């Protein structure tokens, strides 16, 4: 990937792999838009102890995000499993550390979107997505959900909301992302990428 090309940062935390699978589909959708790259990044787990025990580079999957990844992105997609109707602590910990970007207005007028995975159909999908968008609005970002022009929103019997793509992983977290969830995730990636391309001139002319 050329560093000179604009990119959508696909930032996620995944415990058992379901949110990561959605992130990969959103990234694939982003890269369907000519001129836009996807940059997959994750965040490390948090611990109740003070010792740092995790390596700087994870053993598998995406590397850890930096503030610079976020500062330089043309758009953002964030994903997390639900924790009582909210994002998981590791992702919130990272987002809580972005005050510098807020002070500098670094993310104003950039498009953002969110996605999630839950164990059950009514496990807090929409609440998680809605609470995830709050810090994005504080950063001045332009939120983009999934419009009802995507037929999967009315056809799905599992995940999928207008607030962002969702997935039902099952109580053992062993249910794979299905075709409709995959289609919605790719559409969400395409949409945030298109908006990122469209909003770049607005930001550059500010």
C-alpha positions as CSV (number, residue, x, y, z in Angstrom):
1,X,0.0,0.0,0.0
2,X,1.4,3.4,-1.0
3,X,1.7,5.8,2.0
4,X,0.6,8.7,-0.3
5,X,-2.8,7.2,-1.0
6,X,-5.7,8.1,1.2
7,X,-7.0,5.3,3.5
8,X,-9.9,4.4,5.7
9,X,-8.7,3.2,9.1
10,X,-10.6,0.0,10.0
11,X,-10.0,-0.1,13.8
12,X,-11.3,-2.9,15.8
13,X,-11.1,-5.1,18.9
14,X,-12.0,-8.7,18.7
15,X,-11.9,-11.4,21.4
16,X,-13.0,-14.5,19.5
17,X,-12.6,-13.4,15.9
18,X,-16.2,-12.4,14.9
19,X,-15.5,-8.6,15.0
20,X,-12.2,-9.2,13.1
21,X,-14.1,-11.1,10.4
22,X,-16.5,-8.1,10.0
23,X,-13.5,-5.7,9.9
24,X,-12.0,-7.7,7.1
25,X,-15.2,-7.5,5.1
26,X,-15.5,-3.7,5.6
27,X,-11.8,-3.3,4.5
28,X,-12.6,-5.3,1.4
29,X,-15.5,-3.0,0.6
30,X,-13.3,0.1,1.1
31,X,-10.8,-1.2,-1.4
32,X,-13.5,-1.7,-4.0
33,X,-13.5,2.1,-4.3
34,X,-10.9,3.3,-6.7
35,X,-8.2,5.5,-5.1
36,X,-8.9,4.5,-1.5
37,X,-7.0,2.0,0.6
38,X,-8.0,0.2,3.8
39,X,-5.7,0.1,6.8
40,X,-6.6,-2.6,9.3
41,X,-5.5,-2.0,12.9
42,X,-6.5,-3.4,16.3
43,X,-5.9,-2.5,19.9
44,X,-4.3,-4.4,22.7
45,X,-6.3,-5.9,25.6
46,X,-6.4,-4.0,28.9
47,X,-5.6,-5.5,32.2
48,X,-6.5,-4.8,35.8
49,X,-2.8,-5.1,36.7
50,X,-0.2,-2.4,36.1
51,X,2.4,-4.6,34.5
52,X,2.8,-4.6,30.7
53,X,2.6,-8.2,29.6
54,X,1.6,-7.9,25.9
55,X,4.2,-7.6,23.1
56,X,4.3,-4.5,21.0
57,X,3.3,-6.5,17.9
58,X,0.4,-9.0,18.2
59,X,1.1,-12.7,17.3
60,X,-1.6,-12.7,14.6
61,X,-4.0,-10.4,12.9
62,X,-3.7,-6.7,12.4
63,X,-1.0,-4.6,14.2
64,X,-1.8,-2.2,16.9
65,X,-3.1,1.2,16.0
66,X,-1.3,4.5,16.7
67,X,-2.7,8.0,17.0
68,X,-0.9,8.8,13.8
69,X,-3.0,6.1,12.0
70,X,-6.0,7.9,13.2
71,X,-4.7,11.4,12.5
72,X,-3.8,10.7,8.9
73,X,-6.9,8.7,7.9
74,X,-9.4,9.9,5.4
75,X,-12.2,8.0,7.1
76,X,-12.7,5.7,10.1
77,X,-14.6,2.4,10.7
78,X,-14.5,1.2,14.3
79,X,-15.7,-2.2,15.5
80,X,-16.1,-3.9,18.8
81,X,-18.0,-6.8,20.4
82,X,-20.7,-5.5,22.8
83,X,-20.1,-5.2,26.5
84,X,-23.5,-4.5,28.2
85,X,-24.6,-2.2,25.3
86,X,-21.3,-0.5,24.9
87,X,-17.9,-1.0,23.2
88,X,-15.3,-3.2,24.9
89,X,-12.8,-1.6,27.3
90,X,-9.7,-2.0,25.0
91,X,-11.3,0.0,22.2
92,X,-12.7,2.6,24.6
93,X,-9.3,2.9,26.2
94,X,-7.8,3.8,22.9
95,X,-10.5,6.2,22.0
96,X,-10.3,7.9,25.4
97,X,-6.6,8.6,24.6
98,X,-7.4,10.7,21.5
99,X,-7.8,14.1,23.3
100,X,-4.9,15.5,21.3
101,X,-6.7,14.9,18.1
102,X,-9.8,16.5,19.5
103,X,-7.9,19.6,20.6
104,X,-6.4,20.0,17.2
105,X,-9.6,19.2,15.3
106,X,-7.7,16.5,13.3
107,X,-10.8,14.4,12.6
108,X,-13.4,17.1,11.8
109,X,-15.4,16.5,8.7
110,X,-14.0,13.0,8.2
111,X,-16.6,10.2,7.7
112,X,-16.9,7.5,10.4
113,X,-18.9,4.4,10.8
114,X,-19.2,1.5,13.4
115,X,-19.8,-2.2,13.5
116,X,-20.3,-4.8,16.2
117,X,-20.8,-8.5,17.1
118,X,-23.0,-10.0,19.8
119,X,-23.6,-13.4,21.2
120,X,-27.4,-13.1,20.9
121,X,-29.8,-11.4,18.5
122,X,-30.9,-9.0,21.2
123,X,-27.6,-8.7,22.9
124,X,-27.2,-4.9,22.6
125,X,-26.2,-4.5,19.0
126,X,-28.0,-1.2,18.4
127,X,-27.1,0.2,21.8
128,X,-23.4,-0.6,21.2
129,X,-23.4,1.1,17.8
130,X,-25.2,4.2,19.2
131,X,-22.8,4.6,22.1
132,X,-19.8,4.1,19.8
133,X,-20.8,7.0,17.6
134,X,-20.9,9.5,20.6
135,X,-17.1,10.0,20.8
136,X,-17.0,10.2,17.0
137,X,-19.5,13.1,17.0
138,X,-17.4,14.8,19.7
139,X,-14.5,14.6,17.3
140,X,-16.5,16.4,14.7
141,X,-16.7,13.4,12.4
142,X,-19.6,12.8,9.9
143,X,-21.4,9.6,10.8
144,X,-22.4,7.2,8.1
145,X,-24.6,4.2,8.8
146,X,-26.1,1.6,6.4
147,X,-29.0,2.9,4.3
148,X,-32.1,0.9,3.5
149,X,-31.1,0.9,-0.1
150,X,-29.2,-2.2,1.1
151,X,-31.8,-5.0,0.8
152,X,-30.0,-7.0,3.4
153,X,-31.3,-4.8,6.2
154,X,-34.8,-6.1,5.6
155,X,-33.8,-9.6,4.6
156,X,-31.6,-10.4,7.5
157,X,-32.7,-12.7,10.4
158,X,-29.4,-12.2,12.3
159,X,-27.2,-9.1,12.2
160,X,-27.6,-5.8,10.4
161,X,-28.8,-2.4,11.5
162,X,-29.1,1.1,9.9
163,X,-26.6,2.3,12.6
164,X,-23.9,-0.1,11.3
165,X,-23.3,-3.7,10.4
166,X,-23.7,-6.2,13.1
167,X,-23.2,-10.0,13.5
168,X,-24.7,-12.6,15.8
169,X,-21.9,-14.9,16.8
170,X,-23.9,-17.3,19.0
171,X,-23.5,-18.2,22.6
172,X,-20.3,-20.1,21.9
173,X,-19.0,-17.5,19.4
174,X,-18.9,-20.2,16.8
175,X,-21.3,-18.8,14.2
176,X,-19.6,-17.5,11.1
177,X,-20.5,-14.2,9.4
178,X,-23.3,-15.1,7.0
179,X,-23.8,-13.9,3.4
180,X,-26.1,-11.0,4.3
181,X,-23.9,-9.8,7.2
182,X,-20.9,-10.0,4.8
183,X,-22.8,-8.1,2.1
184,X,-23.8,-5.3,4.5
185,X,-20.2,-5.0,5.9
186,X,-18.8,-4.6,2.3
187,X,-21.5,-2.0,1.5
188,X,-20.7,-0.1,4.7
189,X,-17.0,-0.1,3.7
190,X,-17.8,1.1,0.2
191,X,-20.0,3.9,1.6
192,X,-17.4,5.2,4.1
193,X,-14.8,5.1,1.3
194,X,-17.0,7.0,-1.1
195,X,-17.7,9.7,1.5
196,X,-14.0,9.9,2.4
197,X,-13.2,10.6,-1.2
198,X,-16.0,13.2,-1.5
199,X,-15.1,15.0,1.7
200,X,-11.3,15.2,1.1
201,X,-11.6,18.4,-1.0
202,X,-13.8,20.0,1.7
203,X,-11.1,19.4,4.3
204,X,-8.2,20.4,2.1
205,X,-10.0,23.7,1.2
206,X,-10.7,24.6,4.8
